[in-house]
């Protein structure tokens, strides 16, 4: 499937207006810098204490690096997200949006049938900022606090879109293992499936302009912030809309393996038209 049909899930990218909530940007320290090094810092929870015009100077002083990883915005299940360009670097800093429905259709028949049967365990016990073995004692203590409540949820690897019925690969970098498989086996299988998601023909590249607003459906996409703008400032504001709990092709919803996050975001009831 090529052309406009392949872009079905990305066809909802549109301009909206007047929305701003949390920042897409996260940062990490490359070097030891008092209380800031070695762990992810969310700019909207920590940097909101700092005047905006000083934030990127502070980030540069502490040699922060912006994090790259393929992700799906989700709480108890999310419907969509918007990103709005606030501060745009002179070069780089694009956002990639991948069509997971096209990725699913690209799978060979045998692999697609196998994926239909799988569930992946997603967890917050995933330090995408710094490998655990590189942490010092203070950083390990901070990580211990971050993981004091561990969340694990088993999601269907193949999610059915509640409105369109389209099937897509619901994985990304927070999917750490396949239920029923060893960690090593899970890694190899998830890597194979993710390679279909990130094929160039399944990706839309957003080149940002100030004030531009993009909408994407979290139920059928993944996104990725490209870190190729050196020390230039970049800020995108994000709004994520609560949605439904993911459901697999057998009709079974996601379920909690460990931890209760239901108090964070209400789950909206979704009915197909």
C-alpha positions in Angstrom: 0.0 0.0 0.0 1.5 3.3 -1.1 0.7 7.0 -1.5 -2.3 8.6 0.4 -3.6 5.3 1.7 -0.4 4.6 3.5 -0.7 7.9 5.2 -4.2 7.3 6.6 -3.2 7.6 10.2 -1.1 10.7 9.5 -3.8 12.4 7.5 -5.2 13.9 10.7 -2.2 16.1 11.1 -3.8 19.6 11.2 -3.5 23.1 12.4 -5.5 24.0 15.5 -5.2 27.1 17.7 -4.7 28.3 21.3 -3.5 25.1 23.0 -0.5 24.9 25.4 0.1 22.6 28.3 3.2 20.5 29.0 6.5 20.7 27.2 7.7 17.9 24.9 11.2 18.7 25.8 13.1 16.6 28.4 16.7 16.9 29.2 19.6 15.1 30.8 23.0 16.1 32.1 26.1 14.7 30.4 28.4 15.8 33.3 28.2 16.0 37.0 26.4 19.2 37.9 25.2 19.3 41.5 21.6 18.0 41.7 21.0 18.0 38.0 23.3 15.3 36.6 22.5 11.8 35.3 18.7 11.8 35.2 15.9 13.1 33.1 14.6 16.5 33.9 11.1 17.5 32.8 11.2 21.2 31.8 7.6 21.8 32.8 7.9 20.4 36.3 11.4 21.6 37.2 12.2 24.5 34.7 8.9 26.2 35.4 10.6 27.6 38.5 13.1 29.4 36.2 12.2 32.4 33.9 11.8 31.1 30.4 14.5 33.4 28.9 17.0 31.8 31.4 16.1 28.2 30.9 18.3 27.5 27.9 21.2 29.4 29.3 20.9 27.1 32.4 20.6 24.0 30.2 23.8 25.0 28.3 25.7 25.7 31.5 24.9 22.1 32.7 25.5 20.6 29.3 22.1 19.1 29.0 21.3 16.7 26.1 17.8 16.4 24.7 16.6 12.9 24.7 15.8 10.9 21.6 13.4 7.9 21.7 10.3 6.6 19.9 7.3 7.0 22.1 3.5 7.1 22.4 1.9 9.6 24.7 -0.2 7.7 27.1 -1.6 7.7 30.7 -4.3 5.2 31.1 -4.7 5.4 27.3 -4.7 8.6 25.3 -6.6 9.7 22.3 -4.4 12.4 20.7 -1.7 15.0 21.3 -1.0 18.4 20.0 2.5 20.0 19.7 2.8 23.7 19.1 6.1 25.4 18.1 7.1 28.0 20.6 10.9 28.5 20.2 12.3 26.9 17.0 16.0 26.4 16.4 17.6 27.8 13.2 18.2 24.3 12.0 17.2 20.7 13.0 14.8 19.8 15.8 12.2 18.2 13.5 9.6 15.8 14.9 9.0 12.4 13.2 5.6 10.8 13.3 5.4 7.1 12.4 2.3 5.4 11.1 1.9 2.2 13.1 -1.0 1.0 11.1 1.1 1.0 7.9 3.8 -0.8 9.9 1.3 -3.5 10.8 0.2 -4.0 7.2 3.9 -4.2 6.1 4.5 -7.3 8.4 4.9 -10.6 6.6 1.7 -12.8 7.1 3.4 -15.2 9.5 4.9 -12.4 11.6 1.6 -10.5 11.6 -0.3 -13.5 12.8 2.2 -14.0 15.6 2.1 -10.4 16.6 -1.7 -10.6 16.9 -1.3 -13.0 19.8 1.2 -11.0 21.8 1.1 -8.6 24.7 4.0 -6.3 25.6 4.8 -5.1 29.2 5.3 -1.4 29.3 7.0 0.1 32.4 8.4 3.2 33.9 11.4 1.2 35.0 13.2 2.2 31.8 16.0 4.7 32.3 16.3 6.1 28.8 18.4 8.9 30.0 21.4 7.1 31.6 22.4 3.4 31.7 21.9 2.2 35.3 25.6 1.0 35.6 26.8 4.5 35.0 25.0 6.0 37.9 26.9 7.2 41.0 25.5 6.8 44.5 23.5 10.0 44.6 22.0 9.3 41.2 21.1 5.8 42.2 19.3 7.2 45.2 17.3 9.6 42.9 16.5 6.7 40.6 15.3 4.7 43.7 12.9 7.4 44.5 11.7 7.6 40.9 11.0 3.9 40.9 9.5 3.8 44.4 6.2 3.1 42.7 6.8 0.8 39.8 4.2 0.6 37.0 3.9 -2.2 34.6 1.0 -2.6 32.1 0.5 -5.4 29.6 -0.7 -3.8 26.4 -1.7 -5.7 23.2 1.2 -5.6 20.7 -1.5 -5.1 18.0 -4.0 -2.5 19.1 -7.4 -2.0 17.4 -8.4 1.6 16.8 -11.7 2.2 18.6 -13.2 4.4 15.9 -11.8 3.0 12.6 -11.1 -0.6 13.5 -7.6 -0.2 12.0 -4.9 -2.4 13.5 -1.5 -0.9 14.5 1.6 -1.9 16.4 1.4 -0.6 19.9 5.0 -0.8 21.1 7.8 1.9 21.3 10.7 2.2 23.7 8.7 1.8 26.9 7.7 -1.7 25.8 10.4 -3.7 27.7 9.4 -7.3 27.3 6.8 -9.6 25.7 4.6 -11.4 28.2 5.6 -15.0 28.4 9.0 -14.6 26.8 12.5 -14.1 28.3 14.0 -10.6 28.3 16.5 -11.5 25.5 13.9 -13.0 23.3 11.6 -10.1 23.9 14.3 -7.6 23.0 14.9 -9.3 19.6 11.3 -9.6 18.8 10.4 -6.0 19.8 13.4 -4.8 17.7 12.1 -6.6 14.6 8.6 -5.2 15.0 9.9 -1.6 15.8 12.0 -1.7 12.6 8.7 -1.9 10.6 7.4 1.2 12.5 10.5 3.3 11.7 10.7 2.5 8.0 11.2 5.8 6.1 8.1 5.2 4.0 6.0 5.1 7.2 7.3 8.4 8.7 6.1 12.0 8.4 8.7 14.6 9.2 7.5 17.8 10.7 9.7 20.8 10.1 8.7 23.3 12.7 7.7 27.0 12.3 6.9 29.3 15.1 3.2 29.0 16.1 2.7 25.8 14.1 0.4 23.3 15.7 0.3 19.6 14.8 -2.2 17.0 15.9 -1.5 13.3 15.9 -3.6 10.3 17.0 -1.7 8.4 19.7 -3.7 5.2 19.0 -2.1 4.7 15.6 1.3 6.6 15.7 4.6 7.0 17.4 6.7 10.1 17.5 10.4 11.0 17.9 12.1 14.3 18.5 15.4 14.6 16.5 18.3 16.0 18.5 20.3 17.7 15.8 20.2 21.3 16.7 23.2 21.5 19.0 22.9 24.2 21.8 20.1 26.1 20.0 16.9 26.7 22.1 13.9 24.6 21.2 10.5 24.5 22.9 7.3 22.8 21.9 4.2 22.9 24.1 2.1 19.7 24.3 -1.5 18.9 25.1 -2.5 15.2 25.5 -6.1 14.2 25.5 -7.3 11.3 27.7 -8.7 8.4 25.6 -9.6 4.7 25.9 -7.8 1.7 27.3 -6.1 -0.1 24.4 -7.9 -3.3 23.2 -6.4 -6.1 21.2 -7.9 -8.0 18.2 -9.5 -10.5 20.6 -11.3 -7.7 22.3 -9.3 -8.0 25.5 -8.2 -4.6 27.1 -4.8 -3.8 28.5 -4.4 -4.7 32.2 -2.2 -3.6 35.0 0.6 -5.9 36.1 2.0 -3.7 38.8 1.0 -0.3 40.2 -2.2 1.6 40.0 -2.0 4.8 37.8 -5.8 5.2 37.5 -5.7 8.4 39.6 -3.5 10.2 37.1 -5.9 10.6 34.2 -9.6 9.7 33.7 -10.2 7.3 30.9 -12.8 8.5 28.4 -15.5 6.2 27.1 -15.0 5.8 23.4 -17.8 4.5 21.1 -17.4 3.9 17.4 -19.6 5.9 15.1 
